[in-house]
Amino acid sequence: MYYYRYENAEVSCCYKYLMFSYNIIFWLAGVAFIAVGFWAWSEKGVLLDLTQVTRLHGFDPVWLVLVVGGVTFVLGFAGCVGALRENICLLKFFSGVIGFIFFLELTAAVLAVVFQSQVREWINEFFLANVKAYRDDIDLQNLIDSLQRMNHCCGAQEPKDWDLNVYFSCNVTNRSRERCGVPFSCCLTDPADSVVNTQCGYDVRSKGEWSKDIYVRGCIAALEDWLPRNLYTVAIVFIVISLLQMVGIYLARTLISDIEKSRFSY
């Protein structure tokens, strides 16, 4: 009796389930980001009045959370379903978008190095625009406060930048209690203090000497000083993200090749 063995190409289960496992994490992360974004909007009442989104003059951090969550969700879903169902179109979509994102990252990094002065000017204008909108959105307010506290800075270039905000302006027509002041995140903090004094910035710019009470360095200069000190950390993060993207592209392309060979053999 003779036994015949057919040498047909098969889709590797190893690559298939590695691809699925790789993407299920990002798919769940995307779901979490989207949920957090909509929860933040519901807390601010945006879901009840969508016109609030267009009325905000500054940057709403929730948009960034939703965009990252949406992209991660779509890519994770395409990778998971594409791997399980052996769908070439979804796998090509996944690898193509990941490759495009990687190209955008490299392009942004190169442009940031080549056009440093323009990037600095853009960041300065962006920061000043959000200083004006500081009280318009609680998430933007928390973001600016965190940035100023972590980097020990105040304003874009100097504390006087807070004159752009109607609440902190030193204009004589300003009747706000915060007139000629700065946010509490600009204040010099005492490590011994267990309670944050949110009124520490009141009237501080109406005094002659500021350096005893608040940070006098702008946040643009602080960020410029921070980058050289943490260059290795930034490089490691970029390399890790790039490797994860390359692994995803490799798994997708390998799986596509296996599927095509398997279909051709039949």
Beta strands, then each sheet from edge to edge (+ up, - down):
end
